[in-house]
Amino acid sequence: AHCCALEGNSNCLGTCKYAALFLRRQSEHFGAFVKKAEGFVFGAVGGASGTAVIYPAEATKMRMQAATSRAAKGFFPTFFNTMRNEGAAGLYKGLKSTLVGVAPEKAIMIGMNQALRKATSSHQDSKGRLPLGLELLCGSLSGMGQVLFSSPKEMIMIQMQLASQKASAGAAAITSPLGIVRNLGVRGLYQGSVATALREVPFAAVYFTAYSQIKGSLLGSRDKLPFLETLGAATAAAAPAALLTMPADVLKTRMQAQAGQAGALSLRAMTETILRKEGAKAFFVGVTPRLVMKAPQLGIALLVVETLDAIANPTPRPA
């Protein structure tokens, strides 16, 4: 624009001003987009962090749930049996593909919840809590969105864990994520997705509602919770959600374990078979490790999310 002015070219000057205005507006639009996407990015990072920490416990729980009643063992016998037969690497089978799946899964779950809460912020009280019905609705929609990624992610994880068991016993097994995808196909990857939705939707509804209520109660007159209280609130909120959705978690694992097999059972048939052969207690196999690991997993995830959010959006200090 300076050069145009020196040359007295008004057309050139007008073009430069228009270009500068256009670039500034595009920059503002990009900045607004980045702000809106923050929750999704933070959710992906937080979800991956929490999953990586508790992965061995999750793998052990899945092996317990996939076993028949005759073969089922407790958490520690299953854990040490895996260590003895497959080494520590056996407990991490499928971790890479799980992280690839969990990043978008938690990005949607946490990011969508944050976006919905911002959209309904006019209904929040001074502690950031929504009316109970709105809390549950926001959580439910967040859980519904993540099923698209959580179902195939957990299918690959359980298939790799079972393949690791077969390989250690000398049986032929598909041990790579791509091999499992090719073997099952897209439709096969979503086997048990109804059970997955029955777990994810109520879990997210209860979890985010409980977290909001616990956090609001702990805040008092403060603007935000310190590190340990945030972790404690996020961890405590997961316990009732994990317990409530335990039967759906068992059904999902059983249905995914039979993927690719002839005569695979439907959700209703699987439910009836478990009740008839193993009793109602089978729906709570692995409940202790699920409670013990799901709480810190999401506690770590939300702690990371809130830490990143505090860094990106620092609270202005009073003058």
C-alpha positions in Angstrom: 0.0 0.0 0.0 2.9 2.3 0.8 4.4 1.8 -2.7 1.0 2.4 -4.3 0.6 5.7 -2.4 4.1 6.8 -3.6 3.2 6.1 -7.2 -0.2 7.9 -6.8 -2.0 4.8 -8.1 -5.4 4.9 -6.4 -6.6 1.6 -7.9 -3.5 -0.2 -6.6 -4.0 1.4 -3.2 -7.7 0.3 -3.1 -6.7 -3.3 -4.0 -4.1 -3.4 -1.3 -6.5 -2.2 1.3 -9.1 -4.7 0.2 -6.5 -7.5 0.4 -5.4 -6.4 3.9 -9.1 -6.4 5.0 -9.7 -9.8 3.5 -6.7 -11.3 5.2 -7.6 -9.8 8.5 -11.1 -11.2 8.3 -9.8 -14.6 7.3 -7.4 -14.5 10.3 -10.3 -13.7 12.6 -12.4 -16.5 11.2 -9.5 -19.0 11.6 -9.0 -17.8 15.1 -12.7 -18.3 15.9 -12.5 -21.8 14.4 -9.5 -22.7 16.5 -11.3 -21.5 19.7 -14.3 -23.7 18.8 -12.1 -26.7 18.1 -10.1 -26.3 21.3 -12.4 -28.7 23.3 -12.1 -31.4 20.7 -8.3 -31.2 20.5 -8.0 -31.1 24.3 -10.4 -34.1 24.5 -8.2 -36.1 22.1 -5.0 -35.4 24.1 -6.7 -36.0 27.5 -8.4 -39.3 26.3 -5.1 -40.7 24.9 -3.3 -39.8 28.1 -5.8 -41.6 30.3 -6.0 -44.6 28.1 -2.3 -45.1 27.9 -1.9 -45.1 31.7 -4.6 -47.8 32.4 -4.3 -49.9 29.2 -2.8 -53.0 30.9 -5.7 -53.1 33.4 -8.2 -52.6 30.5 -6.6 -55.5 28.6 -6.8 -57.8 31.6 -10.5 -56.9 32.2 -11.4 -57.7 28.6 -9.7 -61.1 28.8 -11.7 -61.8 32.0 -15.0 -60.8 30.3 -14.3 -62.7 27.1 -13.6 -66.0 29.0 -16.3 -68.6 29.5 -17.5 -69.3 33.1 -15.3 -72.4 33.1 -12.2 -70.5 32.2 -12.9 -67.2 34.0 -10.4 -66.2 36.6 -9.9 -63.2 38.9 -8.1 -60.0 37.8 -4.7 -60.9 39.3 -4.6 -64.5 38.1 -5.4 -63.3 34.6 -2.9 -60.5 34.8 0.0 -62.7 36.0 -0.9 -65.5 33.6 -0.6 -63.1 30.8 2.7 -61.8 32.1 4.0 -65.4 32.4 2.9 -66.6 29.0 3.2 -63.5 26.8 5.3 -61.1 28.8 4.5 -57.4 29.5 4.1 -56.9 25.8 1.0 -59.1 25.8 -0.8 -56.5 28.0 -0.1 -53.8 25.5 -1.3 -55.7 22.4 -3.4 -53.3 20.4 -2.3 -50.1 22.2 -1.3 -48.2 19.1 -4.5 -48.8 17.3 -6.5 -48.1 20.5 -4.8 -44.7 20.8 -5.6 -44.0 17.2 -9.3 -44.7 17.9 -9.5 -43.2 21.4 -8.2 -39.8 20.3 -11.2 -39.0 18.0 -13.5 -40.9 20.4 -12.7 -38.7 23.4 -12.4 -35.7 21.2 -16.0 -36.1 20.3 -17.2 -37.1 23.8 -15.4 -34.3 25.7 -15.4 -31.7 22.9 -19.1 -32.2 22.2 -19.9 -31.9 25.9 -18.0 -28.7 26.2 -19.6 -27.3 23.1 -23.1 -28.2 24.3 -22.4 -26.7 27.7 -21.3 -23.5 26.1 -24.4 -23.4 23.9 -26.6 -23.8 27.1 -24.4 -21.5 29.3 -27.3 -19.1 29.8 -29.0 -21.8 31.9 -25.9 -22.4 34.1 -25.8 -21.3 37.8 -22.9 -19.5 39.3 -20.9 -22.8 39.7 -21.3 -23.7 36.1 -24.0 -26.4 36.8 -27.0 -26.9 34.4 -30.5 -28.1 35.4 -30.4 -31.9 35.9 -32.4 -32.6 32.7 -30.0 -30.5 30.6 -27.0 -32.0 32.2 -28.2 -35.5 31.3 -29.1 -34.5 27.8 -25.7 -32.9 27.1 -24.0 -36.0 28.5 -26.2 -38.4 26.5 -25.5 -36.6 23.2 -21.8 -36.6 23.9 -21.8 -40.4 24.5 -23.8 -41.0 21.4 -21.3 -39.3 19.2 -18.3 -41.3 20.3 -19.8 -44.7 19.5 -18.7 -44.2 15.9 -15.1 -44.5 17.0 -15.3 -46.5 20.2 -17.0 -49.6 18.7 -14.3 -50.4 16.0 -11.5 -49.3 18.4 -12.6 -51.8 21.1 -13.3 -54.5 18.5 -9.6 -54.3 17.3 -8.4 -54.2 20.9 -10.3 -57.3 22.1 -9.5 -59.2 18.9 -5.8 -58.5 19.4 -5.9 -59.5 23.0 -7.6 -62.8 22.1 -5.2 -63.3 19.2 -2.3 -62.9 21.6 -3.7 -65.6 23.8 -4.1 -68.0 20.9 -0.6 -67.3 19.6 0.9 -68.0 23.0 -0.9 -71.3 23.0 0.6 -72.1 19.5 -2.7 -71.6 17.6 -2.9 -69.6 14.4 -4.2 -66.1 14.9 -4.4 -62.7 13.2 -2.2 -60.4 15.3 -2.1 -57.1 13.4 -4.8 -54.4 13.4 -4.9 -54.2 9.6 -5.3 -58.0 9.4 -8.3 -57.8 11.8 -9.8 -55.0 9.7 -9.4 -57.0 6.5 -10.8 -60.2 8.1 -13.9 -58.6 9.7 -14.6 -55.8 7.2 -16.3 -52.5 8.1 -19.6 -54.2 9.1 -17.8 -56.7 11.3 -15.9 -53.9 13.1 -19.3 -52.6 14.3 -20.5 -55.9 15.6 -21.8 -55.3 19.2 -22.3 -51.6 18.4 -25.8 -51.6 20.0 -24.3 -52.9 23.2 -21.6 -50.2 22.9 -24.2 -47.5 22.6 -26.1 -48.9 25.6 -22.9 -48.5 27.5 -21.6 -45.1 26.2 -24.8 -43.1 26.2 -25.8 -43.6 29.9 -22.2 -43.6 31.0 -21.6 -40.1 29.5 -24.9 -38.9 30.8 -24.2 -40.0 34.4 -20.5 -39.1 34.3 -20.6 -35.5 33.1 -23.6 -34.8 35.3 -21.9 -36.2 38.4 -18.7 -34.4 37.6 -20.5 -31.1 37.2 -22.3 -31.5 40.5 -19.2 -32.7 42.4 -17.1 -29.9 41.0 -19.7 -27.3 41.7 -20.0 -28.5 45.3 -16.2 -28.4 45.8 -15.7 -24.9 44.3 -17.3 -22.9 47.1 -16.3 -19.3 46.5 -13.3 -20.2 44.3 -13.2 -19.7 40.5 -11.5 -23.0 39.8 -10.4 -26.2 41.6 -6.7 -27.0 42.3 -4.9 -29.9 40.6 -5.8 -32.7 43.1 -9.4 -31.7 43.6 -10.0 -31.6 39.9 -8.5 -35.1 39.6 -10.6 -36.3 42.6 -13.8 -34.9 41.2 -13.3 -36.3 37.8 -12.3 -39.7 39.2 -15.2 -39.9 41.7 -17.7 -39.1 39.0 -16.7 -42.2 37.0 -17.5 -44.7 39.7 -21.4 -44.6 39.5 -21.3 -44.3 35.7 -19.0 -47.4 35.4 -21.1 -49.5 37.8 -24.4 -48.6 36.0 -23.1 -49.6 32.6 -21.3 -52.8 33.6 -23.8 -55.3 32.1 -23.6 -53.4 28.7 -19.8 -53.5 28.9 -19.9 -57.3 29.4 -22.3 -57.8 26.5 -20.3 -55.6 24.2 -17.1 -57.6 25.0 -18.8 -61.0 24.5 -20.3 -59.9 21.2 -17.0 -58.5 20.0 -15.1 -61.7 21.0 -17.3 -63.8 18.8 -16.8 -61.5 15.7 -16.0 -63.5 12.6 -17.3 -66.7 14.0 -20.2 -68.7 12.6 -23.4 -68.6 14.5 -22.6 -65.3 16.3 -25.4 -64.4 18.7 -27.5 -61.3 18.6 -27.7 -58.9 21.6 -30.9 -60.5 22.9 -29.7 -64.1 22.4 -26.3 -63.3 24.1 -28.2 -61.8 27.1 -30.4 -64.9 27.4 -27.5 -67.2 27.0 -25.4 -65.5 29.7 -28.4 -65.5 32.1 -29.2 -69.2 31.4 -25.7 -70.6 31.6 -23.8 -68.2 34.0 -26.5 -66.3 35.9 -26.8 -62.6 36.5 -23.5 -62.3 38.3 -21.7 -62.9 34.9 -22.8 -59.3 33.9 -20.5 -58.0 36.6 -17.4 -60.0 35.7 -14.5 -57.5 35.8 -16.5 -54.9 37.8 -13.6 -54.3 40.2 -11.0 -53.6 37.5 -13.5 -51.5 35.5 -14.3 -49.3 38.6 -10.6 -49.1 39.6 -9.3 -48.2 36.1 -12.2 -46.3 34.5 -12.2 -43.7 37.3 -8.5 -42.7 37.0 -8.6 -43.0 33.2 -11.3 -40.3 33.0 -9.9 -38.5 35.9 -6.6 -38.1 34.1 -8.4 -37.3 30.8 -10.4 -34.4 32.3 -7.5 -33.2 34.4 -5.4 -32.9 31.2 -8.3 -31.2 29.4 -8.9 -28.6 32.1 -5.1 -28.0 32.4 -4.8 -27.4 28.7 -7.9 -25.1 28.8 -6.4 -23.1 31.7 -3.2 -22.6 29.7 -5.0 -21.6 26.5 -7.5 -19.4 28.3 -5.9 -18.0 31.4 -8.1 -16.2 33.9 -7.2 -12.5 34.0 -5.7 -11.5 37.3 -7.4 -8.6 39.1 -5.5 -5.3 38.7 
